[in-house]
Amino acid sequence: MSGTVNLGSAPKVDSRRGDGWWRRAGRWLLPPRCLLCGEAGAHGRDLCAACATALPWNRSACTRCALPLPEPGVCGECLQRPPALTETRAAFVYGFPLDRLAPRFKFHRDLAAGRLLAELMADGLAAAPRPEALVPVPLHRRRLRRRGYDQALELARPLARTLGIPLHADLLSRQRATAPQSELDAAARQRNLRNAFAVPPNRAMPQHVALVDDVMTTGATLRAAARALLKAGVLRVDAWVCARVP
């Protein structure tokens, strides 16, 4: 896993500008095809216009946990028990057809789906407050060896490049091999993540970071990671995720 990478500071950069000549050439030789239906892609992406229209953007949500709401605001749970996260942005609600792309990326090594999701996330996060650094939520090394790649890092790299934000991929580590969160209830998720994350000692910390992850369910993982960063001296931790489970 790479360390800190300064990727510039220009905001709101077109996601297609950082692709490099080889990707542009590849798109000329092999025009994009929709990863969902196989039709011709639109706007230089592997997504057709019809499937793009069907994407479940999370336009109205709780500002603290990104739970979809009838109107933007703060949900009752976050009012009663404010989370460690100052703000959470989820580009999408986890629903059709996003729920076809995300598992292919996370569990089936479909990195093309990951690139598309990162491009779409960049669109959805264009107006978000800019942190000083992006920090991908890490996998434990044992799970990383099994999977072969870290899905949060694969999202964070193009996001950092597109939005012009430094990537700090070594700022947070997972020091315990926790059980998969999807197999646990809410209370067990909290216990499972106790002291799961660590920050390198004597590290100069940015004041404001955004954690990057693929799918947020209860938010237990992101909150545990945020607490570790706050304890280490970060003043504000946000979360940027691809999708929020309602």
ZITATA-V363145 format. One record per helix or strand. SS is the DSSP state (hx for helix, st for strand). FROM is the first residue (numbers start at 1). TO is the last residue. If there is no record, write none. Layout:
ss={SS/SS}
from={FROM/FROM}
to={TO/TO}
This chain:
ss={st/hx/hx/st/st/hx/st/st/st/st/hx/st/hx/hx/st/hx/hx/st/st/hx/hx/st/st/hx/st}
from={4/17/21/33/40/49/57/61/68/73/76/87/98/111/133/141/151/167/173/181/186/197/208/220/236}
to={5/19/29/33/40/54/57/62/68/73/80/93/107/124/136/147/163/168/174/183/192/198/216/231/244}
